[in-house]
């Protein structure tokens, strides 16, 4: 636990006396990943909006394969670039993993890139380590209120109307046990013992297994796309799924957030 969370300093932070400078006390890292096609379709928008609206003190770690072929985004300010294929455990996992199906529930290779990026040991440098899906866009300045809401060890988006959490955003504090177990599920092959092998399903299995302080940011929010109707919706849009990426609204019950539905009427 970081020293600032104890004693008089922690009490002053919680009272709001010096909270306006919390991001300078917290060491915050954000992690994302995308393929070459993903960079073209949505990743560049994610990075550009991050540079514009996130505090200068927040580091961005970008994981992708064959980085040298895409020098256009490698040397951006405040960005740490990682070649995903330098992770030996990921390479070994992919060598033995079955090919992805058309059904997202068994796209094990696609989502393995995400999990191995998230659990890269670089997370140990940070007090707050945030996973941010690359198909997101930050739409206004990120301030202390967002970080203040990340009170648990694992801060996630639960979904009462779907059988898995929405893992486009998860923020971790003092959560090494969780992240180590998450990676171990892949390295050991245990994910194949479960009904589905995508990251959100395995995330929930780890959440059931590892006792920690879990903070459901979307508690009480109905529907499948809960992001917009939480504190995250104040700062970012998540273009989850093919319809949102195309900017198309369709009348599908439960698919759209309350915010999206109001905007479309």
Secondary structure as GFF3:
##gff-version 3
##sequence-region A 1 265
A	DSSP	three_ten_helix	3	5	.	.	.	ID=ss1
A	DSSP	alpha_helix	7	15	.	.	.	ID=ss2
A	DSSP	three_ten_helix	19	21	.	.	.	ID=ss3
A	DSSP	alpha_helix	22	25	.	.	.	ID=ss4
A	DSSP	beta_strand	28	33	.	.	.	ID=ss5
A	DSSP	alpha_helix	36	38	.	.	.	ID=ss6
A	DSSP	pi_helix	39	43	.	.	.	ID=ss7
A	DSSP	alpha_helix	44	53	.	.	.	ID=ss8
A	DSSP	beta_strand	59	64	.	.	.	ID=ss9
A	DSSP	three_ten_helix	67	73	.	.	.	ID=ss10
A	DSSP	beta_strand	79	83	.	.	.	ID=ss11
A	DSSP	three_ten_helix	84	86	.	.	.	ID=ss12
A	DSSP	alpha_helix	88	96	.	.	.	ID=ss13
A	DSSP	three_ten_helix	104	106	.	.	.	ID=ss14
A	DSSP	alpha_helix	108	118	.	.	.	ID=ss15
A	DSSP	three_ten_helix	121	125	.	.	.	ID=ss16
A	DSSP	beta_strand	128	132	.	.	.	ID=ss17
A	DSSP	beta_strand	136	138	.	.	.	ID=ss18
A	DSSP	alpha_helix	144	148	.	.	.	ID=ss19
A	DSSP	beta_strand	154	157	.	.	.	ID=ss20
A	DSSP	beta_strand	166	172	.	.	.	ID=ss21
A	DSSP	alpha_helix	176	187	.	.	.	ID=ss22
A	DSSP	three_ten_helix	190	193	.	.	.	ID=ss23
A	DSSP	alpha_helix	199	209	.	.	.	ID=ss24
A	DSSP	beta_strand	214	216	.	.	.	ID=ss25
A	DSSP	three_ten_helix	227	229	.	.	.	ID=ss26
A	DSSP	three_ten_helix	231	234	.	.	.	ID=ss27
A	DSSP	beta_strand	236	238	.	.	.	ID=ss28
A	DSSP	alpha_helix	242	246	.	.	.	ID=ss29
A	DSSP	alpha_helix	258	264	.	.	.	ID=ss30
###
